[in-house]
């Protein structure tokens, strides 16, 4: 699975290699936005603090990651709520 490989690469890479990969994405026309912008748009940290969104796993002082299955379960619950179903 591609996301597994990406997660592994993020854990094993140096910052310079990560910056090179981000530069490649930028060259491919992908729009990159900062963590601050993501936080402003989503209110994610308010949701984490309120227990409404999965907590991240701290990796270092400046990096955190989320467990994919927890995010998938969160999204599944949102879809079920939207559709008036009970999430499994």
C-alpha positions in Angstrom: 0.0 0.0 0.0 1.4 3.4 -1.0 0.5 5.1 2.3 2.4 2.5 4.3 5.5 3.1 2.2 5.1 6.8 2.6 4.7 6.5 6.4 7.8 4.3 6.6 9.7 6.7 4.4 8.7 9.6 6.6 10.0 7.8 9.7 13.3 6.8 8.1 14.1 9.9 6.2 16.1 13.0 7.1 14.6 16.4 6.8 16.6 17.2 3.7 15.3 14.2 1.9 11.8 15.1 3.0 12.3 18.6 1.6 13.5 17.2 -1.7 10.3 15.1 -1.9 8.1 18.1 -1.1 9.9 20.1 -3.8 9.1 17.3 -6.3 5.4 17.5 -5.4 5.5 21.3 -5.9 7.1 20.8 -9.3 4.3 18.3 -10.2 1.8 21.0 -9.7 0.6 19.9 -6.3 -0.2 22.8 -3.9 1.5 22.6 -0.6 0.1 24.3 2.5 1.6 24.8 5.9 0.6 23.0 9.1 -0.6 26.4 10.4 -3.0 26.8 7.4 -4.3 23.2 7.8 -4.9 24.0 11.5 -6.7 27.2 10.7 -8.9 25.5 8.1 -9.9 22.5 10.1 -9.7 23.4 13.7 -8.1 20.0 14.2 -6.4 20.8 17.5 -9.6 22.0 19.1 -11.2 18.7 18.0 -8.3 16.7 19.4 -8.5 18.6 22.7 -12.3 18.0 22.9 -11.9 14.3 22.2 -13.7 14.7 18.9 -10.7 13.7 16.6 -8.0 11.0 17.1 -4.9 12.1 19.0 -1.7 12.2 17.0 1.4 10.1 17.9 4.3 12.5 18.7 7.4 11.5 16.7 9.7 14.4 17.7 9.4 17.9 19.0 8.2 19.1 15.6 6.5 16.1 14.0 3.4 14.1 14.8 1.7 11.3 12.9 -1.8 9.8 13.1 -2.7 6.1 13.0 -4.3 5.5 9.6 -7.0 3.1 10.9 -8.1 5.6 13.6 -8.5 8.3 10.9 -10.3 5.8 8.7 -12.7 4.9 11.6 -13.3 8.6 12.2 -14.2 9.2 8.5 -16.4 6.1 8.5 -18.3 7.4 11.5 -18.8 10.8 9.9 -20.2 9.2 6.7 -22.5 7.0 8.8 -23.7 10.0 10.8 -24.3 11.9 7.5 -26.3 8.9 6.1 -28.2 8.4 9.4 -26.6 5.0 10.1 -24.9 3.6 13.2 -21.2 3.3 12.7 -19.8 -0.2 13.2 
